[in-house]
Amino acid sequence: MAIFLQLPEFEKELKKLSKKYPTLESDIEDIKPILLTCPTGIGKNFIIIRSKENTKIIKVKIHCESLRSRNIRLIYSYREDEIEFLYLEIYFKGNKENEDRERIEEYLKSIPTR
């Protein structure tokens, strides 16, 4: 069974963005069936930005109904051995150019190596 988790920083970002874009939480729920079927995504809206052993960091462009576009970026980790998804970051492309690479590196360092 797959597990979906969120970093505390992600929760704060989501809460802030949800005030401006009320459909955002349901938009994120809509992507879960896709992730369960194809964890690293399919198509041009998914990009693997980092890979470490059995963990992949993926950036996906999410369709936000409130925006009527794909200007929301979701960064998540997929751990193959545990079938675990961890939402690392969410941001509006118009406010921020790229993902928080420092946050990603800190997360990758925290994963125990085998």
Secondary structure as GFF3:
##gff-version 3
##sequence-region A 1 114
A	DSSP	beta_strand	3	6	.	.	.	ID=ss1
A	DSSP	alpha_helix	8	20	.	.	.	ID=ss2
A	DSSP	alpha_helix	24	37	.	.	.	ID=ss3
A	DSSP	beta_strand	46	52	.	.	.	ID=ss4
A	DSSP	beta_strand	55	64	.	.	.	ID=ss5
A	DSSP	beta_strand	69	79	.	.	.	ID=ss6
A	DSSP	beta_strand	84	92	.	.	.	ID=ss7
A	DSSP	alpha_helix	101	110	.	.	.	ID=ss8
###
